[in-house]
Structure formats: structure tokens, C-alpha cells
Amino acid sequence: MKVLTGAAAAMALLVASPALAQTTTGACAVQAAPAPAAIDGATVTNEAMQAAHGAMAAWAATRQAQVQACRAEIEAMRAQLNGLETGYNASVAELNAAVAAFATETEEFNARGGNQGSERRPRGSVGASRTN
């Protein structure tokens, strides 16, 4: 049962991963306002330079807040991904351990001639059963 649960978790991870990769929401999806128009430093007046400086400072502050919010969203998704990866790795380890344990028991069974008493037909026979 644990193997099936682990396999189901791994399958959910594989199915969900493309959906997560294609989704851009929240702060990272916000379209930034265009940067203020460039000025010509050779001909700009003092008043126009002060106005342009104010516009650039306001735009940069807004854009910086958007970038920081996007970074926070990325880190939150990274933490979620790390949790999924930990669950996946645990499922794989459980699967590998169960398969290895079964293989060991199968080898032991075969080594003691465990299938000697079976009523299995010999290869190639159609209807006759095996006699001892």
C-alpha cells in the first residue's frame, strides 16, 4: 500500500510540474509601467531635469517594490518545490527498498527450490500436468 501511495505522489508531482512551470501569477505577472522618457543632458533645463529626476525616482521605487515582491514569490515557490522534491525522493527510496526486499525474498525462495511442489505444467505441454 505504501508503494502505491508513493507512486501516486510521484505521479502527482510529475503531472503538476508542467502546470507550475507555465503559471505566472501574482507579483511576477505585473506589467511594469514603462520607464520615464530619456532626457537630453546637453540641452535640458534645470526645471526639466528636476522633474525628470522626480519621475525617475518614483518609477524606480515602484519598480523596485515589484521586483522585490516577485523575488518573494519565487522564494515561496522554491520552498514549495523543495517540499515536493523531498516527498518525491522519499517515495523513490521507499519504492526502491520495497523492490529490493522483494527481490531478496524471491532469491531466497528460488534458492531453496520453493517452486518444487507446484502443479505447473512443463513448458511446451498443452494439457498434461507434471508428474513427480
Backbone torsions as a table, in degrees:
resi	resn	phi	psi	omega
1	MET	NA	-39.5	179.0
2	LYS	-63.5	-36.2	179.5
3	VAL	-63.7	-41.7	178.8
4	LEU	-65.4	-39.8	178.2
5	THR	-64.0	-44.0	178.4
6	GLY	-63.8	-41.4	178.7
7	ALA	-65.0	-38.5	178.3
8	ALA	-65.6	-39.5	178.0
9	ALA	-65.1	-41.8	178.7
10	ALA	-64.6	-40.7	179.2
11	MET	-64.9	-41.2	178.3
12	ALA	-61.4	-39.4	177.8
13	LEU	-63.6	-44.4	-179.1
14	LEU	-65.4	-37.1	180.0
15	VAL	-74.2	-37.6	-176.5
16	ALA	-76.8	-28.8	-174.8
17	SER	-57.0	-48.4	178.4
18	PRO	-62.2	-35.4	179.4
19	ALA	-65.8	-40.9	177.9
20	LEU	-65.4	-40.0	-177.5
21	ALA	-67.2	-28.0	-175.8
22	GLN	-92.9	-6.4	-174.9
23	THR	-95.9	120.6	173.3
24	THR	-119.9	108.4	-177.7
25	THR	-132.0	177.2	173.3
26	GLY	66.4	-144.8	-173.7
27	ALA	-61.9	-32.6	-177.2
28	CYS	-74.3	-16.2	-179.2
29	ALA	-93.9	-6.2	-177.3
30	VAL	-69.7	127.6	176.1
31	GLN	-78.3	127.3	179.7
32	ALA	-78.3	145.4	172.6
33	ALA	-66.8	147.6	179.3
34	PRO	-63.3	149.9	176.9
35	ALA	-63.3	152.1	178.1
36	PRO	-58.5	153.6	-179.2
37	ALA	-61.5	145.6	178.5
38	ALA	-69.1	150.4	178.1
39	ILE	-109.9	161.4	176.5
40	ASP	-100.4	102.6	-176.9
41	GLY	-60.8	-22.1	-177.9
42	ALA	-76.8	-25.0	-173.7
43	THR	-124.6	-5.9	-174.5
44	VAL	-69.1	144.5	176.4
45	THR	-82.4	165.5	179.7
46	ASN	-61.7	-42.7	-179.6
47	GLU	-64.9	-42.7	179.3
48	ALA	-66.4	-36.9	178.0
49	MET	-65.5	-42.3	178.7
50	GLN	-64.2	-40.4	178.0
51	ALA	-65.5	-42.7	179.2
52	ALA	-65.1	-38.1	178.2
53	HIS	-63.2	-44.2	178.3
54	GLY	-62.5	-42.5	179.5
55	ALA	-64.6	-41.9	179.8
56	MET	-66.9	-40.8	179.9
57	ALA	-63.8	-42.7	179.2
58	ALA	-65.7	-44.5	179.0
59	TRP	-63.1	-44.9	-178.7
60	ALA	-62.8	-39.5	178.8
61	ALA	-64.9	-43.8	177.9
62	THR	-63.8	-45.6	-178.8
63	ARG	-65.4	-39.4	178.4
64	GLN	-61.8	-41.4	178.0
65	ALA	-63.3	-40.1	177.7
66	GLN	-64.2	-43.4	-179.8
67	VAL	-63.5	-41.8	179.4
68	GLN	-65.6	-39.8	177.8
69	ALA	-65.5	-38.7	177.4
70	CYS	-63.9	-43.1	178.5
71	ARG	-60.8	-42.0	178.4
72	ALA	-62.5	-39.9	178.1
73	GLU	-65.1	-41.1	177.9
74	ILE	-61.4	-44.8	-179.8
75	GLU	-64.3	-37.3	177.3
76	ALA	-65.4	-42.0	177.8
77	MET	-66.8	-36.5	178.4
78	ARG	-62.7	-41.1	178.0
79	ALA	-63.9	-40.3	177.7
80	GLN	-64.5	-43.4	178.6
81	LEU	-62.8	-40.7	178.3
82	ASN	-61.8	-38.9	176.9
83	GLY	-64.5	-42.4	177.7
84	LEU	-64.0	-41.0	-179.9
85	GLU	-65.6	-38.3	177.0
86	THR	-62.6	-43.5	177.3
87	GLY	-63.7	-41.6	178.0
88	TYR	-61.8	-48.0	-179.6
89	ASN	-61.3	-38.9	177.0
90	ALA	-64.7	-39.7	178.6
91	SER	-64.5	-41.6	178.8
92	VAL	-65.3	-42.8	178.8
93	ALA	-62.3	-41.7	178.2
94	GLU	-63.8	-44.2	178.4
95	LEU	-60.7	-48.9	-179.6
96	ASN	-61.5	-41.1	179.2
97	ALA	-64.7	-42.5	180.0
98	ALA	-65.5	-42.0	179.3
99	VAL	-66.0	-42.1	179.3
100	ALA	-64.5	-41.9	179.0
101	ALA	-64.0	-41.3	179.1
102	PHE	-65.5	-40.6	178.6
103	ALA	-62.8	-39.4	177.7
104	THR	-62.8	-45.4	179.3
105	GLU	-66.3	-36.4	177.6
106	THR	-64.7	-42.2	177.0
107	GLU	-61.4	-42.3	179.3
108	GLU	-64.4	-43.2	178.4
109	PHE	-59.9	-47.7	-179.4
110	ASN	-66.8	-35.6	-179.4
111	ALA	-65.6	-32.4	179.7
112	ARG	-89.6	6.2	179.4
113	GLY	71.9	39.2	-174.3
114	GLY	-59.5	-21.1	-177.7
115	ASN	-100.2	16.8	-178.5
116	GLN	-65.2	-36.6	-175.3
117	GLY	-89.9	9.0	-176.4
118	SER	-77.6	158.2	178.7
119	GLU	-98.1	35.6	-178.3
120	ARG	-75.9	138.7	177.7
121	ARG	-74.1	146.0	175.0
122	PRO	-66.9	153.7	178.7
123	ARG	-61.0	138.9	177.5
124	GLY	90.6	-16.0	-179.9
125	SER	-84.0	153.1	-177.3
126	VAL	-100.7	-57.2	-174.3
127	GLY	-126.4	-15.2	-176.1
128	ALA	-78.0	137.1	176.4
129	SER	-91.1	159.5	-176.7
130	ARG	-75.5	136.3	176.7
131	THR	-112.3	143.8	-179.5
132	ASN	-97.9	NA	NA
